[in-house]
Amino acid sequence: MITGKTKLLGVIGYPVEHSLSPVMHNAAIAQLGLDCVYVPFPIEPQNLEVAIQGFSAVGVVGFNVTIPHKQAILPLLSEISPIAKAVGAVNTVSRKDNKWVGTNTDVEGFLAPLLTTYNRDWSQTVAVILGNGGAARAVVAGCAELGCAKILVIGRNTQKLEEFRNSWGNSREAKNLHVHTWDSLPKLIPQANLLVNTTPIGMYPKVEESPLSAEEMAHLPRQAIAYDLIYTPNPTQFLKQAQQVGAITIDGLEMLVQQGAAALKIWLQRDTVPVDVMRQALRQHLGLEE
């Protein structure tokens, strides 16, 4: 029952129809029995500022931010968390003392499956990150938080790679960060203990594609972790290749669930939310039942 007292949460993006966030958040809200609803808001870039003012006026409690607003929203917020500043992007906004506060839960979402499942000495880990876009920034921040020995970012465009590296300045993230072009992969893959795909290669509908050839993947050490941020298809071609060479695999669905759970905790001011219910709702929605 939606009433005049129902609290509003949501996600802003353009387009936003494809977002899976309403599926998992509304499942969690229902489980908790809260008078709350999570709605997708398609907001065109030129309307971003007026939309945020409107959210203040109608009392929106908080919202997620997706493409293309993750950076554009920064100047419209009163406060930005250190992690969001480091990443240079906000994906979660909450209302505090009549002000909008932005943070980034993608880093926490990325780290959650690594920290809960694998007990490793991360200080000995070499992380190889495929891609140098926005998603790669959250992964770099996560690898720096783990204390990885080396963080190697692979891209196709030398100028963009240089910009990516320079954008971290003298931060903690910059310390072990190195950038390489795609042709360096043959010598980097054998060093990788953690291999992360942040590119959209292999995403539905191009499900047969992978950022790496089977031959390149063959050089990944056994027991390395291969992590794909893509969640449809499940598993991706990239993860199938990794399984064949004996790597441990993590798919993007877990990061999606965990960044969502982290956001929900902020909005509801709770220490725990029903993560299992969120994961289950997504798996059902995507037809991935166990």
URRA-V548921 format. One record per residue. N is the residue number from 0. RES is the residue in one letter. SS is DSSP state (~ for helix, > for strand, _ for the rest). PHI is phi in degrees with one decimal (* if undefined). PSI is psi in whole degrees, -180 to 180 (NA if undefined). Layout:
n:N res:RES ss:SS phi:PHI psi:PSI
n:N res:RES ss:SS phi:PHI psi:PSI
This chain:
n:0 res:M ss:_ phi:* psi:115
n:1 res:I ss:_ phi:-92.7 psi:128
n:2 res:T ss:_ phi:-127.9 psi:-174
n:3 res:G ss:_ phi:-69.3 psi:-13
n:4 res:K ss:_ phi:-97.8 psi:-9
n:5 res:T ss:_ phi:-62.5 psi:128
n:6 res:K ss:> phi:-82.2 psi:144
n:7 res:L ss:> phi:-103.9 psi:127
n:8 res:L ss:> phi:-123.3 psi:166
n:9 res:G ss:> phi:-176.4 psi:-172
n:10 res:V ss:> phi:-133.6 psi:135
n:11 res:I ss:> phi:-109.4 psi:140
n:12 res:G ss:> phi:-174.0 psi:178
n:13 res:Y ss:_ phi:-158.1 psi:106
n:14 res:P ss:_ phi:-78.0 psi:167
n:15 res:V ss:_ phi:-137.8 psi:0
n:16 res:E ss:_ phi:-59.1 psi:-33
n:17 res:H ss:_ phi:-79.2 psi:-7
n:18 res:S ss:_ phi:-60.7 psi:136
n:19 res:L ss:_ phi:-93.3 psi:-4
n:20 res:S ss:~ phi:-57.9 psi:-44
n:21 res:P ss:~ phi:-58.3 psi:-35
n:22 res:V ss:~ phi:-60.0 psi:-51
n:23 res:M ss:~ phi:-77.0 psi:-37
n:24 res:H ss:~ phi:-70.2 psi:-42
n:25 res:N ss:~ phi:-68.0 psi:-30
n:26 res:A ss:~ phi:-65.0 psi:-43
n:27 res:A ss:~ phi:-66.6 psi:-42
n:28 res:I ss:~ phi:-61.8 psi:-42
n:29 res:A ss:~ phi:-62.8 psi:-44
n:30 res:Q ss:~ phi:-60.1 psi:-38
n:31 res:L ss:~ phi:-82.6 psi:-9
n:32 res:G ss:_ phi:66.1 psi:36
n:33 res:L ss:_ phi:-95.4 psi:151
n:34 res:D ss:_ phi:-88.2 psi:80
n:35 res:C ss:> phi:-153.3 psi:151
n:36 res:V ss:> phi:-143.1 psi:146
n:37 res:Y ss:> phi:-115.1 psi:121
n:38 res:V ss:> phi:-123.7 psi:141
n:39 res:P ss:> phi:-80.7 psi:133
n:40 res:F ss:> phi:-116.8 psi:107
n:41 res:P ss:> phi:-75.9 psi:116
n:42 res:I ss:_ phi:-126.5 psi:118
n:43 res:E ss:_ phi:-71.1 psi:149
n:44 res:P ss:~ phi:-50.7 psi:-41
n:45 res:Q ss:~ phi:-69.5 psi:-14
n:46 res:N ss:~ phi:-101.9 psi:5
n:47 res:L ss:~ phi:-58.9 psi:-49
n:48 res:E ss:~ phi:-62.8 psi:-45
n:49 res:V ss:~ phi:-68.0 psi:-32
n:50 res:A ss:~ phi:-64.9 psi:-43
n:51 res:I ss:~ phi:-65.7 psi:-38
n:52 res:Q ss:~ phi:-63.2 psi:-41
n:53 res:G ss:~ phi:-62.3 psi:-39
n:54 res:F ss:~ phi:-60.5 psi:-40
n:55 res:S ss:~ phi:-61.2 psi:-44
n:56 res:A ss:~ phi:-64.8 psi:-37
n:57 res:V ss:~ phi:-95.7 psi:4
n:58 res:G ss:_ phi:76.7 psi:34
n:59 res:V ss:_ phi:-62.0 psi:136
n:60 res:V ss:_ phi:-79.5 psi:-37
n:61 res:G ss:> phi:-178.3 psi:167
n:62 res:F ss:> phi:-157.8 psi:156
n:63 res:N ss:> phi:-90.1 psi:159
n:64 res:V ss:> phi:-127.3 psi:127
n:65 res:T ss:_ phi:-125.6 psi:-175
n:66 res:I ss:_ phi:-56.0 psi:135
n:67 res:P ss:_ phi:-104.6 psi:25
n:68 res:H ss:_ phi:-100.6 psi:-3
n:69 res:K ss:_ phi:-60.0 psi:-30
n:70 res:Q ss:_ phi:-102.1 psi:-35
n:71 res:A ss:_ phi:-61.1 psi:-25
n:72 res:I ss:_ phi:-78.5 psi:-18
n:73 res:L ss:~ phi:-50.3 psi:-50
n:74 res:P ss:~ phi:-69.1 psi:-11
n:75 res:L ss:~ phi:-92.7 psi:1
n:76 res:L ss:_ phi:-105.4 psi:150
n:77 res:S ss:_ phi:-81.2 psi:-27
n:78 res:E ss:> phi:-147.8 psi:142
n:79 res:I ss:> phi:-132.1 psi:131
n:80 res:S ss:_ phi:-67.4 psi:156
n:81 res:P ss:~ phi:-55.7 psi:-40
n:82 res:I ss:~ phi:-67.6 psi:-38
n:83 res:A ss:~ phi:-67.5 psi:-36
n:84 res:K ss:~ phi:-64.5 psi:-44
n:85 res:A ss:~ phi:-61.6 psi:-45
n:86 res:V ss:~ phi:-73.4 psi:-29
n:87 res:G ss:_ phi:78.9 psi:21
n:88 res:A ss:_ phi:-153.9 psi:148
n:89 res:V ss:_ phi:-115.4 psi:135
n:90 res:N ss:_ phi:-121.1 psi:-6
n:91 res:T ss:> phi:-140.7 psi:128
n:92 res:V ss:> phi:-125.7 psi:135
n:93 res:S ss:> phi:-130.1 psi:162
n:94 res:R ss:> phi:-99.0 psi:122
n:95 res:K ss:> phi:-137.4 psi:122
n:96 res:D ss:_ phi:52.1 psi:47
n:97 res:N ss:_ phi:59.5 psi:25
n:98 res:K ss:> phi:-128.8 psi:155
n:99 res:W ss:> phi:-91.8 psi:127
n:100 res:V ss:> phi:-118.4 psi:128
n:101 res:G ss:> phi:-109.0 psi:142
n:102 res:T ss:> phi:-141.7 psi:-177
n:103 res:N ss:_ phi:-132.2 psi:111
n:104 res:T ss:_ phi:-95.0 psi:1
n:105 res:D ss:~ phi:-62.8 psi:-36
n:106 res:V ss:~ phi:-65.0 psi:-48
n:107 res:E ss:~ phi:-61.6 psi:-40
n:108 res:G ss:~ phi:-63.0 psi:-42
n:109 res:F ss:~ phi:-64.1 psi:-43
n:110 res:L ss:~ phi:-74.0 psi:-32
n:111 res:A ss:~ phi:-50.7 psi:-53
n:112 res:P ss:~ phi:-67.1 psi:-27
n:113 res:L ss:~ phi:-70.7 psi:-42
n:114 res:L ss:~ phi:-78.7 psi:-32
n:115 res:T ss:~ phi:-82.7 psi:-27
n:116 res:T ss:~ phi:-104.7 psi:-32
n:117 res:Y ss:_ phi:-119.7 psi:118
n:118 res:N ss:_ phi:-94.0 psi:94
n:119 res:R ss:_ phi:-125.2 psi:162
n:120 res:D ss:_ phi:-88.4 psi:93
n:121 res:W ss:~ phi:-66.2 psi:-20
n:122 res:S ss:~ phi:-69.1 psi:-13
n:123 res:Q ss:~ phi:-100.4 psi:3
n:124 res:T ss:_ phi:-86.4 psi:134
n:125 res:V ss:> phi:-102.2 psi:118
n:126 res:A ss:> phi:-100.7 psi:128
n:127 res:V ss:> phi:-112.4 psi:120
n:128 res:I ss:> phi:-112.5 psi:120
n:129 res:L ss:> phi:-89.0 psi:118
n:130 res:G ss:_ phi:106.9 psi:152
n:131 res:N ss:_ phi:-138.1 psi:41
n:132 res:G ss:_ phi:-97.5 psi:-158
n:133 res:G ss:~ phi:-61.1 psi:-42
n:134 res:A ss:~ phi:-64.5 psi:-36
n:135 res:A ss:~ phi:-62.3 psi:-31
n:136 res:R ss:~ phi:-64.1 psi:-43
n:137 res:A ss:~ phi:-65.0 psi:-37
n:138 res:V ss:~ phi:-69.0 psi:-41
n:139 res:V ss:~ phi:-60.1 psi:-46
n:140 res:A ss:~ phi:-61.4 psi:-39
n:141 res:G ss:~ phi:-65.2 psi:-44
n:142 res:C ss:~ phi:-66.4 psi:-35
n:143 res:A ss:~ phi:-66.6 psi:-39
n:144 res:E ss:~ phi:-65.4 psi:-36
n:145 res:L ss:~ phi:-68.2 psi:-23
n:146 res:G ss:_ phi:83.6 psi:33
n:147 res:C ss:_ phi:-58.8 psi:144
n:148 res:A ss:_ phi:-64.7 psi:-43
n:149 res:K ss:> phi:-139.9 psi:140
n:150 res:I ss:> phi:-121.6 psi:108
n:151 res:L ss:> phi:-108.0 psi:117
n:152 res:V ss:> phi:-104.0 psi:128
n:153 res:I ss:> phi:-111.2 psi:128
n:154 res:G ss:> phi:-142.0 psi:175
n:155 res:R ss:_ phi:-98.6 psi:-22
n:156 res:N ss:_ phi:-111.7 psi:114
n:157 res:T ss:~ phi:-57.2 psi:-42
n:158 res:Q ss:~ phi:-64.5 psi:-44
n:159 res:K ss:~ phi:-65.7 psi:-35
n:160 res:L ss:~ phi:-64.4 psi:-43
n:161 res:E ss:~ phi:-61.9 psi:-44
n:162 res:E ss:~ phi:-61.4 psi:-41
n:163 res:F ss:~ phi:-60.2 psi:-49
n:164 res:R ss:~ phi:-64.1 psi:-45
n:165 res:N ss:~ phi:-66.5 psi:-27
n:166 res:S ss:_ phi:-64.8 psi:-18
n:167 res:W ss:_ phi:-85.5 psi:-9
n:168 res:G ss:_ phi:57.1 psi:-133
n:169 res:N ss:_ phi:-104.9 psi:29
n:170 res:S ss:_ phi:-72.1 psi:171
n:171 res:R ss:~ phi:-56.5 psi:-38
n:172 res:E ss:~ phi:-63.2 psi:-32
n:173 res:A ss:~ phi:-73.5 psi:-20
n:174 res:K ss:_ phi:-56.4 psi:-51
n:175 res:N ss:_ phi:-109.2 psi:20
n:176 res:L ss:> phi:-90.9 psi:130
n:177 res:H ss:> phi:-132.6 psi:145
n:178 res:V ss:> phi:-115.4 psi:145
n:179 res:H ss:> phi:-141.6 psi:153
n:180 res:T ss:> phi:-84.7 psi:164
n:181 res:W ss:~ phi:-55.1 psi:-31
n:182 res:D ss:~ phi:-71.8 psi:-8
n:183 res:S ss:~ phi:-84.0 psi:-7
n:184 res:L ss:~ phi:-53.5 psi:-44
n:185 res:P ss:~ phi:-53.7 psi:-34
n:186 res:K ss:~ phi:-88.9 psi:-15
n:187 res:L ss:~ phi:-91.9 psi:-36
n:188 res:I ss:~ phi:-57.3 psi:-42
n:189 res:P ss:_ phi:-63.0 psi:-19
n:190 res:Q ss:_ phi:-87.7 psi:-14
n:191 res:A ss:_ phi:-75.6 psi:128
n:192 res:N ss:_ phi:-98.3 psi:-22
n:193 res:L ss:> phi:-136.9 psi:119
n:194 res:L ss:> phi:-118.3 psi:119
n:195 res:V ss:> phi:-119.9 psi:127
n:196 res:N ss:> phi:-95.2 psi:114
n:197 res:T ss:_ phi:-107.8 psi:5
n:198 res:T ss:_ phi:-85.5 psi:163
n:199 res:P ss:_ phi:-85.0 psi:8
n:200 res:I ss:_ phi:-69.0 psi:124
n:201 res:G ss:_ phi:101.8 psi:-3
n:202 res:M ss:_ phi:-74.2 psi:148
n:203 res:Y ss:_ phi:-51.7 psi:136
n:204 res:P ss:_ phi:-90.5 psi:-1
n:205 res:K ss:_ phi:-89.0 psi:63
n:206 res:V ss:_ phi:-73.6 psi:-14
n:207 res:E ss:_ phi:-85.2 psi:-10
n:208 res:E ss:_ phi:-87.5 psi:155
n:209 res:S ss:_ phi:-145.6 psi:148
n:210 res:P ss:_ phi:-66.8 psi:-20
n:211 res:L ss:_ phi:-118.0 psi:150
n:212 res:S ss:_ phi:-79.3 psi:161
n:213 res:A ss:~ phi:-58.8 psi:-35
n:214 res:E ss:~ phi:-65.6 psi:-44
n:215 res:E ss:~ phi:-63.7 psi:-44
n:216 res:M ss:~ phi:-64.3 psi:-28
n:217 res:A ss:_ phi:-59.3 psi:-21
n:218 res:H ss:_ phi:-90.7 psi:1
n:219 res:L ss:_ phi:-71.9 psi:130
n:220 res:P ss:_ phi:-59.6 psi:144
n:221 res:R ss:_ phi:-59.7 psi:146
n:222 res:Q ss:_ phi:70.1 psi:6
n:223 res:A ss:_ phi:-69.2 psi:161
n:224 res:I ss:> phi:-102.5 psi:125
n:225 res:A ss:> phi:-106.0 psi:126
n:226 res:Y ss:> phi:-128.2 psi:121
n:227 res:D ss:> phi:-111.5 psi:127
n:228 res:L ss:_ phi:-76.3 psi:-11
n:229 res:I ss:_ phi:-75.6 psi:140
n:230 res:Y ss:_ phi:-117.3 psi:-7
n:231 res:T ss:_ phi:-133.8 psi:124
n:232 res:P ss:_ phi:-72.5 psi:173
n:233 res:N ss:_ phi:-137.4 psi:110
n:234 res:P ss:_ phi:-80.7 psi:160
n:235 res:T ss:_ phi:-77.9 psi:167
n:236 res:Q ss:~ phi:-57.4 psi:-41
n:237 res:F ss:~ phi:-55.6 psi:-46
n:238 res:L ss:~ phi:-72.9 psi:-33
n:239 res:K ss:~ phi:-62.8 psi:-44
n:240 res:Q ss:~ phi:-60.0 psi:-43
n:241 res:A ss:~ phi:-65.1 psi:-41
n:242 res:Q ss:~ phi:-59.9 psi:-39
n:243 res:Q ss:~ phi:-63.8 psi:-26
n:244 res:V ss:_ phi:-98.9 psi:12
n:245 res:G ss:_ phi:83.6 psi:19
n:246 res:A ss:_ phi:-83.6 psi:159
n:247 res:I ss:> phi:-85.5 psi:137
n:248 res:T ss:> phi:-119.6 psi:145
n:249 res:I ss:> phi:-132.5 psi:133
n:250 res:D ss:_ phi:-102.5 psi:168
n:251 res:G ss:~ phi:-70.4 psi:-14
n:252 res:L ss:~ phi:-63.3 psi:-38
n:253 res:E ss:~ phi:-67.1 psi:-40
n:254 res:M ss:~ phi:-63.6 psi:-41
n:255 res:L ss:~ phi:-60.5 psi:-46
n:256 res:V ss:~ phi:-63.7 psi:-47
n:257 res:Q ss:~ phi:-71.0 psi:-36
n:258 res:Q ss:~ phi:-68.6 psi:-33
n:259 res:G ss:~ phi:-66.8 psi:-44
n:260 res:A ss:~ phi:-62.7 psi:-40
n:261 res:A ss:~ phi:-63.0 psi:-40
n:262 res:A ss:~ phi:-65.9 psi:-44
n:263 res:L ss:~ phi:-62.3 psi:-38
n:264 res:K ss:~ phi:-61.0 psi:-39
n:265 res:I ss:~ phi:-65.1 psi:-50
n:266 res:W ss:~ phi:-65.2 psi:-41
n:267 res:L ss:~ phi:-88.0 psi:-7
n:268 res:Q ss:_ phi:53.5 psi:52
n:269 res:R ss:_ phi:-124.9 psi:152
n:270 res:D ss:_ phi:-80.0 psi:-28
n:271 res:T ss:_ phi:-133.9 psi:149
n:272 res:V ss:_ phi:-135.3 psi:158
n:273 res:P ss:_ phi:-75.5 psi:82
n:274 res:V ss:~ phi:-59.9 psi:-41
n:275 res:D ss:~ phi:-60.4 psi:-39
n:276 res:V ss:~ phi:-65.5 psi:-39
n:277 res:M ss:~ phi:-65.0 psi:-45
n:278 res:R ss:~ phi:-63.0 psi:-46
n:279 res:Q ss:~ phi:-61.3 psi:-43
n:280 res:A ss:~ phi:-60.9 psi:-41
n:281 res:L ss:~ phi:-67.9 psi:-44
n:282 res:R ss:~ phi:-61.1 psi:-41
n:283 res:Q ss:~ phi:-63.8 psi:-46
n:284 res:H ss:~ phi:-59.7 psi:-38
n:285 res:L ss:_ phi:-90.5 psi:1
n:286 res:G ss:_ phi:69.2 psi:36
n:287 res:L ss:_ phi:-110.0 psi:31
n:288 res:E ss:_ phi:-54.9 psi:140
n:289 res:E ss:_ phi:-56.2 psi:NA
